[in-house]
Amino acid sequence: MNVKHPATLDGRYFVVRGRLWRMADPRLGEQKKSGWSSASWREAGPRCQGE
């Protein structure tokens, strides 16, 4: 995995602008991971349009 942001020592989170974000489960396959990612962006889309 190519990490663009610093990660915590345990590898469970990465840091962006001082906030922790959870990493994807490494046991998930690429197809499953991209499906979950797409679904979360579709759900967040309407809430993010005003920003």
N, CA, C and O atoms as a CHARMM CRD file, in Angstrom:
* protein
*
  204
    1    1 MET  N      0.84500  -1.17200   0.00000 PROA 1      0.00000
    2    1 MET  CA     0.00000   0.00000   0.00000 PROA 1      0.00000
    3    1 MET  C      0.89200   1.23800   0.00000 PROA 1      0.00000
    4    1 MET  O      1.84900   1.31600   0.77100 PROA 1      0.00000
    5    2 ASN  N      0.58400   2.20100  -0.85800 PROA 2      0.00000
    6    2 ASN  CA     1.33200   3.44200  -0.94300 PROA 2      0.00000
    7    2 ASN  C      0.64600   4.48400  -0.06000 PROA 2      0.00000
    8    2 ASN  O     -0.42400   4.98400  -0.40700 PROA 2      0.00000
    9    3 VAL  N      1.25500   4.81100   1.07600 PROA 3      0.00000
   10    3 VAL  CA     0.66200   5.74000   2.02800 PROA 3      0.00000
   11    3 VAL  C      1.20100   7.14500   1.76800 PROA 3      0.00000
   12    3 VAL  O      2.41300   7.35800   1.75600 PROA 3      0.00000
   13    4 LYS  N      0.29000   8.10500   1.56000 PROA 4      0.00000
   14    4 LYS  CA     0.68100   9.48300   1.29100 PROA 4      0.00000
   15    4 LYS  C      0.78600  10.31000   2.56800 PROA 4      0.00000
   16    4 LYS  O      1.38800  11.38400   2.57000 PROA 4      0.00000
   17    5 HSD  N      0.19800   9.80600   3.65600 PROA 5      0.00000
   18    5 HSD  CA     0.18800  10.53100   4.92300 PROA 5      0.00000
   19    5 HSD  C      0.84800   9.66700   5.98400 PROA 5      0.00000
   20    5 HSD  O      0.87100   8.44300   5.85400 PROA 5      0.00000
   21    6 PRO  N      1.39000  10.28600   7.04200 PROA 6      0.00000
   22    6 PRO  CA     2.01300   9.48800   8.10400 PROA 6      0.00000
   23    6 PRO  C      0.97600   8.60600   8.79700 PROA 6      0.00000
   24    6 PRO  O     -0.17900   8.99400   8.97100 PROA 6      0.00000
   25    7 ALA  N      1.40900   7.43300   9.17900 PROA 7      0.00000
   26    7 ALA  CA     0.53300   6.47500   9.85600 PROA 7      0.00000
   27    7 ALA  C      0.98300   6.30400  11.30100 PROA 7      0.00000
   28    7 ALA  O      2.13200   6.57900  11.64500 PROA 7      0.00000
   29    8 THR  N      0.05400   5.84300  12.14200 PROA 8      0.00000
   30    8 THR  CA     0.41000   5.53800  13.52500 PROA 8      0.00000
   31    8 THR  C      1.30200   4.29800  13.53700 PROA 8      0.00000
   32    8 THR  O      1.36200   3.55200  12.55900 PROA 8      0.00000
   33    9 LEU  N      1.98000   4.09300  14.63600 PROA 9      0.00000
   34    9 LEU  CA     2.91300   2.97000  14.73300 PROA 9      0.00000
   35    9 LEU  C      2.23900   1.61600  14.55200 PROA 9      0.00000
   36    9 LEU  O      2.84300   0.68900  14.01200 PROA 9      0.00000
   37   10 ASP  N      0.99100   1.49600  15.00100 PROA 10     0.00000
   38   10 ASP  CA     0.29300   0.21600  14.86600 PROA 10     0.00000
   39   10 ASP  C     -0.30600   0.02500  13.47100 PROA 10     0.00000
   40   10 ASP  O     -0.78900  -1.06400  13.15800 PROA 10     0.00000
   41   11 GLY  N     -0.28400   1.06500  12.62500 PROA 11     0.00000
   42   11 GLY  CA    -0.76500   0.95200  11.25200 PROA 11     0.00000
   43   11 GLY  C     -2.27800   0.97500  11.09800 PROA 11     0.00000
   44   11 GLY  O     -2.78700   0.73100  10.00300 PROA 11     0.00000
   45   12 ARG  N     -3.00500   1.26200  12.16900 PROA 12     0.00000
   46   12 ARG  CA    -4.47000   1.25300  12.09500 PROA 12     0.00000
   47   12 ARG  C     -5.05400   2.58600  11.64300 PROA 12     0.00000
   48   12 ARG  O     -6.18000   2.64200  11.15000 PROA 12     0.00000
   49   13 TYR  N     -4.29000   3.65200  11.81200 PROA 13     0.00000
   50   13 TYR  CA    -4.77800   4.98300  11.47800 PROA 13     0.00000
   51   13 TYR  C     -3.72000   5.75800  10.69500 PROA 13     0.00000
   52   13 TYR  O     -2.52900   5.46300  10.78600 PROA 13     0.00000
   53   14 PHE  N     -4.16700   6.75400   9.92400 PROA 14     0.00000
   54   14 PHE  CA    -3.23200   7.69800   9.31900 PROA 14     0.00000
   55   14 PHE  C     -3.63800   9.09800   9.75800 PROA 14     0.00000
   56   14 PHE  O     -4.76700   9.31400  10.19700 PROA 14     0.00000
   57   15 VAL  N     -2.72000  10.04100   9.64100 PROA 15     0.00000
   58   15 VAL  CA    -2.93200  11.38100  10.17400 PROA 15     0.00000
   59   15 VAL  C     -2.97900  12.39300   9.03000 PROA 15     0.00000
   60   15 VAL  O     -2.08000  12.43600   8.19100 PROA 15     0.00000
   61   16 VAL  N     -4.04300  13.21200   9.00500 PROA 16     0.00000
   62   16 VAL  CA    -4.18100  14.29600   8.03900 PROA 16     0.00000
   63   16 VAL  C     -4.58000  15.54400   8.80600 PROA 16     0.00000
   64   16 VAL  O     -5.60900  15.56000   9.48000 PROA 16     0.00000
   65   17 ARG  N     -3.76800  16.59300   8.70500 PROA 17     0.00000
   66   17 ARG  CA    -4.03300  17.85800   9.39800 PROA 17     0.00000
   67   17 ARG  C     -4.34000  17.66400  10.87800 PROA 17     0.00000
   68   17 ARG  O     -5.22700  18.31300  11.43200 PROA 17     0.00000
   69   18 GLY  N     -3.59500  16.76600  11.50700 PROA 18     0.00000
   70   18 GLY  CA    -3.73100  16.54300  12.93500 PROA 18     0.00000
   71   18 GLY  C     -4.89900  15.65900  13.35200 PROA 18     0.00000
   72   18 GLY  O     -5.12400  15.45900  14.54600 PROA 18     0.00000
   73   19 ARG  N     -5.65100  15.12200  12.37800 PROA 19     0.00000
   74   19 ARG  CA    -6.79200  14.24000  12.70400 PROA 19     0.00000
   75   19 ARG  C     -6.46100  12.80500  12.33300 PROA 19     0.00000
   76   19 ARG  O     -5.79600  12.54600  11.32900 PROA 19     0.00000
   77   20 LEU  N     -6.93100  11.87700  13.15100 PROA 20     0.00000
   78   20 LEU  CA    -6.73300  10.45200  12.87700 PROA 20     0.00000
   79   20 LEU  C     -7.86300   9.93200  11.99600 PROA 20     0.00000
   80   20 LEU  O     -9.03200  10.24700  12.21900 PROA 20     0.00000
   81   21 TRP  N     -7.50600   9.13900  10.99900 PROA 21     0.00000
   82   21 TRP  CA    -8.47600   8.49300  10.11500 PROA 21     0.00000
   83   21 TRP  C     -8.14700   7.00600  10.08800 PROA 21     0.00000
   84   21 TRP  O     -6.98000   6.62500  10.00300 PROA 21     0.00000
   85   22 ARG  N     -9.17400   6.16900  10.16000 PROA 22     0.00000
   86   22 ARG  CA    -8.96300   4.71900  10.19700 PROA 22     0.00000
   87   22 ARG  C     -8.56500   4.19500   8.82200 PROA 22     0.00000
   88   22 ARG  O     -9.15100   4.56800   7.80700 PROA 22     0.00000
   89   23 MET  N     -7.56300   3.32900   8.80700 PROA 23     0.00000
   90   23 MET  CA    -7.12000   2.67400   7.57900 PROA 23     0.00000
   91   23 MET  C     -8.12600   1.59000   7.19500 PROA 23     0.00000
   92   23 MET  O     -8.88900   1.12000   8.03900 PROA 23     0.00000
   93   24 ALA  N     -8.12600   1.20000   5.94500 PROA 24     0.00000
   94   24 ALA  CA    -8.96100   0.09300   5.48900 PROA 24     0.00000
   95   24 ALA  C     -8.43700  -1.21900   6.07600 PROA 24     0.00000
   96   24 ALA  O     -7.24300  -1.36000   6.34100 PROA 24     0.00000
   97   25 ASP  N     -9.32900  -2.15400   6.26900 PROA 25     0.00000
   98   25 ASP  CA    -8.96300  -3.47000   6.77900 PROA 25     0.00000
   99   25 ASP  C     -8.09300  -4.17300   5.73700 PROA 25     0.00000
  100   25 ASP  O     -8.55500  -4.39300   4.61700 PROA 25     0.00000
  101   26 PRO  N     -6.85300  -4.53100   6.06700 PROA 26     0.00000
  102   26 PRO  CA    -5.96800  -5.17000   5.08800 PROA 26     0.00000
  103   26 PRO  C     -6.45400  -6.54700   4.63400 PROA 26     0.00000
  104   26 PRO  O     -5.97400  -7.07200   3.62900 PROA 26     0.00000
  105   27 ARG  N     -7.40500  -7.13500   5.36700 PROA 27     0.00000
  106   27 ARG  CA    -7.93100  -8.44400   4.97000 PROA 27     0.00000
  107   27 ARG  C     -8.95300  -8.34500   3.84700 PROA 27     0.00000
  108   27 ARG  O     -9.28500  -9.35600   3.22700 PROA 27     0.00000
  109   28 LEU  N     -9.46800  -7.12300   3.56900 PROA 28     0.00000
  110   28 LEU  CA   -10.43900  -6.94700   2.49400 PROA 28     0.00000
  111   28 LEU  C     -9.74300  -7.00200   1.14100 PROA 28     0.00000
  112   28 LEU  O     -8.63800  -6.48500   0.98000 PROA 28     0.00000
  113   29 GLY  N    -10.38300  -7.62000   0.19300 PROA 29     0.00000
  114   29 GLY  CA    -9.85700  -7.63000  -1.16500 PROA 29     0.00000
  115   29 GLY  C    -10.04300  -6.26200  -1.81200 PROA 29     0.00000
  116   29 GLY  O    -10.84900  -5.46400  -1.33300 PROA 29     0.00000
  117   30 GLU  N     -9.32100  -5.97800  -2.88300 PROA 30     0.00000
  118   30 GLU  CA    -9.41100  -4.68500  -3.56000 PROA 30     0.00000
  119   30 GLU  C    -10.82500  -4.37800  -4.02000 PROA 30     0.00000
  120   30 GLU  O    -11.28500  -3.24500  -3.87800 PROA 30     0.00000
  121   31 GLN  N    -11.52600  -5.36900  -4.57000 PROA 31     0.00000
  122   31 GLN  CA   -12.88100  -5.14400  -5.08000 PROA 31     0.00000
  123   31 GLN  C    -13.84000  -4.78000  -3.94500 PROA 31     0.00000
  124   31 GLN  O    -14.62600  -3.84100  -4.07100 PROA 31     0.00000
  125   32 LYS  N    -13.77500  -5.51000  -2.85500 PROA 32     0.00000
  126   32 LYS  CA   -14.64300  -5.25000  -1.70200 PROA 32     0.00000
  127   32 LYS  C    -14.33400  -3.86900  -1.10100 PROA 32     0.00000
  128   32 LYS  O    -15.24100  -3.11200  -0.75400 PROA 32     0.00000
  129   33 LYS  N    -13.02800  -3.55800  -0.98800 PROA 33     0.00000
  130   33 LYS  CA   -12.60500  -2.28400  -0.42100 PROA 33     0.00000
  131   33 LYS  C    -13.10800  -1.10700  -1.26600 PROA 33     0.00000
  132   33 LYS  O    -13.60200  -0.12100  -0.71900 PROA 33     0.00000
  133   34 SER  N    -12.98500  -1.20500  -2.58600 PROA 34     0.00000
  134   34 SER  CA   -13.43200  -0.11400  -3.44700 PROA 34     0.00000
  135   34 SER  C    -14.95600   0.00800  -3.43100 PROA 34     0.00000
  136   34 SER  O    -15.48700   1.11100  -3.56000 PROA 34     0.00000
  137   35 GLY  N    -15.66000  -1.10500  -3.27400 PROA 35     0.00000
  138   35 GLY  CA   -17.11600  -1.05900  -3.16700 PROA 35     0.00000
  139   35 GLY  C    -17.56900  -0.32100  -1.91800 PROA 35     0.00000
  140   35 GLY  O    -18.47700   0.50800  -1.98400 PROA 35     0.00000
  141   36 TRP  N    -16.94900  -0.61000  -0.78500 PROA 36     0.00000
  142   36 TRP  CA   -17.28800   0.08200   0.45600 PROA 36     0.00000
  143   36 TRP  C    -16.94100   1.55900   0.34700 PROA 36     0.00000
  144   36 TRP  O    -17.70200   2.41100   0.80800 PROA 36     0.00000
  145   37 SER  N    -15.81100   1.86800  -0.25200 PROA 37     0.00000
  146   37 SER  CA   -15.37900   3.25400  -0.39700 PROA 37     0.00000
  147   37 SER  C    -16.36100   4.03100  -1.26900 PROA 37     0.00000
  148   37 SER  O    -16.74300   5.15000  -0.92700 PROA 37     0.00000
  149   38 SER  N    -16.76700   3.44700  -2.38500 PROA 38     0.00000
  150   38 SER  CA   -17.71900   4.11000  -3.28500 PROA 38     0.00000
  151   38 SER  C    -19.05600   4.34700  -2.58300 PROA 38     0.00000
  152   38 SER  O    -19.65300   5.41500  -2.71400 PROA 38     0.00000
  153   39 ALA  N    -19.51200   3.35300  -1.84700 PROA 39     0.00000
  154   39 ALA  CA   -20.79300   3.46600  -1.14300 PROA 39     0.00000
  155   39 ALA  C    -20.74900   4.58500  -0.10200 PROA 39     0.00000
  156   39 ALA  O    -21.72200   5.32500   0.04900 PROA 39     0.00000
  157   40 SER  N    -19.64000   4.71600   0.61300 PROA 40     0.00000
  158   40 SER  CA   -19.55700   5.75600   1.64000 PROA 40     0.00000
  159   40 SER  C    -19.51600   7.14100   1.01100 PROA 40     0.00000
  160   40 SER  O    -20.06600   8.08600   1.57700 PROA 40     0.00000
  161   41 TRP  N    -18.87600   7.28300  -0.15000 PROA 41     0.00000
  162   41 TRP  CA   -18.85000   8.58600  -0.82600 PROA 41     0.00000
  163   41 TRP  C    -20.22200   8.94100  -1.39000 PROA 41     0.00000
  164   41 TRP  O    -20.62100  10.10500  -1.35400 PROA 41     0.00000
  165   42 ARG  N    -20.94200   7.95800  -1.90700 PROA 42     0.00000
  166   42 ARG  CA   -22.29600   8.22900  -2.41400 PROA 42     0.00000
  167   42 ARG  C    -23.19300   8.71700  -1.28700 PROA 42     0.00000
  168   42 ARG  O    -23.99400   9.63200  -1.48000 PROA 42     0.00000
  169   43 GLU  N    -23.06200   8.11200  -0.11200 PROA 43     0.00000
  170   43 GLU  CA   -23.88400   8.49400   1.03500 PROA 43     0.00000
  171   43 GLU  C    -23.49700   9.87900   1.54500 PROA 43     0.00000
  172   43 GLU  O    -24.36900  10.65100   1.94300 PROA 43     0.00000
  173   44 ALA  N    -22.22000  10.20100   1.54100 PROA 44     0.00000
  174   44 ALA  CA   -21.75800  11.49300   2.05900 PROA 44     0.00000
  175   44 ALA  C    -21.95500  12.62300   1.05800 PROA 44     0.00000
  176   44 ALA  O    -21.94500  13.79300   1.44200 PROA 44     0.00000
  177   45 GLY  N    -22.13100  12.29800  -0.21200 PROA 45     0.00000
  178   45 GLY  CA   -22.23700  13.29800  -1.26500 PROA 45     0.00000
  179   45 GLY  C    -23.21600  14.42600  -0.98600 PROA 45     0.00000
  180   45 GLY  O    -22.81300  15.58800  -1.01800 PROA 45     0.00000
  181   46 PRO  N    -24.49400  14.13500  -0.71100 PROA 46     0.00000
  182   46 PRO  CA   -25.45500  15.21700  -0.47000 PROA 46     0.00000
  183   46 PRO  C    -25.07700  16.12900   0.69100 PROA 46     0.00000
  184   46 PRO  O    -25.34600  17.32900   0.65500 PROA 46     0.00000
  185   47 ARG  N    -24.45300  15.55800   1.72200 PROA 47     0.00000
  186   47 ARG  CA   -24.06100  16.36800   2.88400 PROA 47     0.00000
  187   47 ARG  C    -22.87200  17.25500   2.56700 PROA 47     0.00000
  188   47 ARG  O    -22.70800  18.30100   3.19400 PROA 47     0.00000
  189   48 CYS  N    -22.03200  16.86500   1.60900 PROA 48     0.00000
  190   48 CYS  CA   -20.80800  17.59300   1.31200 PROA 48     0.00000
  191   48 CYS  C    -20.98800  18.63800   0.21100 PROA 48     0.00000
  192   48 CYS  O    -20.06400  19.41300  -0.03600 PROA 48     0.00000
  193   49 GLN  N    -22.12000  18.68600  -0.44400 PROA 49     0.00000
  194   49 GLN  CA   -22.29400  19.60100  -1.55300 PROA 49     0.00000
  195   49 GLN  C    -22.28300  21.06100  -1.14300 PROA 49     0.00000
  196   49 GLN  O    -21.87000  21.90800  -1.93400 PROA 49     0.00000
  197   50 GLY  N    -22.71300  21.38000   0.04000 PROA 50     0.00000
  198   50 GLY  CA   -22.77100  22.75400   0.48700 PROA 50     0.00000
  199   50 GLY  C    -21.43100  23.32300   0.93900 PROA 50     0.00000
  200   50 GLY  O    -21.32400  24.52100   1.20200 PROA 50     0.00000
  201   51 GLU  N    -20.42100  22.48500   1.02900 PROA 51     0.00000
  202   51 GLU  CA   -19.11300  22.94500   1.53900 PROA 51     0.00000
  203   51 GLU  C    -18.29800  23.56200   0.44900 PROA 51     0.00000
  204   51 GLU  O    -17.17500  24.00300   0.69200 PROA 51     0.00000
